[in-house]
Amino acid sequence: MKNNLLILIALIISSCSFLEMEPKDEISRDDYYKNDKQVYLALSGAYGSLRDIYDQDFSIWFNVGTDEMLYRRSLFNHELTKMSYNESDVDLNRIWTRSYRGVNRVNDLIQNLSERDTIENLSRADHDLMIGEGLTLRALYYFNLVRVWEHIPLRLDHFTDIDGNLDMLNLPNTPAPKVYNQIIEDLDKAITLLNDRPKEYGRVSKQIAHGLAARVYLTMAGARIQGGDIGRDVCLQKVIEHTNAVTEFGYHSLLPDYKEVFMNQIQGIRRDVEVMWEVDFTVTEGRDLGGRIGNFNGVQIQLTTGTMPFSIGHAYITPSMHKSTYGADDTRYEWNCANFSFNYRNDEFVATNIGNELRWFPGKWRRLDRGRDHNGELDGTVETLENGVIIKDRTSINFPILRFSDILLMRAEASYLLYGAGGQATADIEAVRARANAGSLSQGLSDANQDFMKLIQDERKRELCFEGHRRFDLVRWGILQETMQEVSRNVRSNKDFRPDNEEHLAFPGERCEEKHVVFPIPTEELQLNYNIKQHPLW
């Protein structure tokens, strides 16, 4: 690549939303950032990288192979889900490449806007706002990278010339605490530049940056970073400060019905009261920007073609997701755990009940549902849930990056770790449980053997399952290995376990070792970058 490197931009393909854009055409950097339209397209390209990494990786594959979901196939790649990956894993290499592509796009945006005092037709307010958005995006991209690989190259300048500047190409590992420091620095600055509310749906706001900062600080307080350069208690206090900023702003709240949160995503209803920020995968006429949400991680739908909904259903939920996690009246149980699948027979969809507990599907983003009569009883029909353009293999179902319920649960955890049970920790847990009709706090504590921290951990599993948090939660709590070993024991002891058919579901926990708290740096990167070193655990 030379200094006239071509950069990807995003063309507006629909007049209805900033999010309905696709990285497509190219333009010379020498002719770029001259006016507001070019800047807007560059910003769209920076957001577009979210679609690349949340299409299946940070949304699905990092969450399969936990105590929420298990890969249902004994073969067919995706070793990430089986604890059998190594540095040659093709999924890991794709994730690394796409993540740094996103970093490079956003570095280009930040650098060019920062170097230009004025841009034709771009107001100073929008100029600064876009820098704030770029900083937030960079923080998220690096947060994902550092949670996966820990010690990573930290590139803060746009990369343009590998022939003339090998030092810029061959960046060494940066220790994880230093990467976290940069993430916090970016978010702190972004908060001073962002609007309280997004300028358009799908763009970040000050409240979103506060929420991401809380998540970063909570991770820093955990087992792997142990407070970093500022200490555990300071990190936890920062979690409370940033979550308080969101709640005190007053716009975001829990929706009355848990199911409504995900039906909005399935049906393309853009409402950011509870889902504060999501990745958009809208399919439009003539454009396939769809994702894999509800297909790879949904209720299985077989024997369909063309414009009918289909789901390969790559994952089964773990036995603990439906045997011990939910109380009898918890409304999240029926929505999250699907003991049925669908076929297409004789020109109609048919639902089939699944008796084998080891073969239930995650139901959160189902494309079809069983129909009910006016009394709410199952009536044997099947209804299609998606609106708009439907194609077989990809969906318009969006994926949540940040929800208000997570804000409450993060604050509850930090408050408990600093001040103990009661007060804010109790209030936030009760709010989440009340929405789900999950019973009293005392009942929740009884189910958790009077362990308030376990109650928090279980509540995150009930509330946020399949949303990409669980593996990283288990790592920061320092319980990945013991939790996965328990998953395997639960699989093998289940009444429906048959060695010839379900043994592979026990493999992730039985293979889980200390090293699996992180992932190995891909071989291709080690070969290209002579300054980078493999993680010590690998």
Secondary structure, DSSP 8 states (H G I E B T S, - for coil): --TT-EEEEEEE--TT-TT-EEEEEEEEGGG-SSBHHHHHHHHHHHHHHHHHHHTTIIIIITTBTSSSEEE--SSSS-GGGGT---TT-HHHHHHHHHHHHHHHHHHHHHHHHHH-S-BBTB-HHHHHHHHHHHHHHHHHHHHHHHHHHSSB----S----TTT-HHHHS---B-HHHHHHHHHHHHHHHHHHS-SS-SSTTS--HHHHHHHHHHHHHHHTSTTTTTTTT-HHHHHHHHHHHHHHHHHH------S-HHHHHHHHHTT---TTTEEEEE----BTTB---B-TTTTTS--EES--TTS--B---EEE-HHHHHTSS-TT-HHHHHHEE-EEEEEETTEEEEEE---GGG-EE-TT-SEEEEE-TTS-EEEEEEE---S---SS-B---EEEEEHHHHHHHHHHHHHHHH-SSHHHHHHHHHHHHHTT---HHHHHHHTTT-HHHHHHHHHHHHHTTSS-HHHHHHHHT-HHHHHHHHHHHHHHSTT--HHHHGGGGHHHHH--GGGGS----HHHHHH-TT----TT-
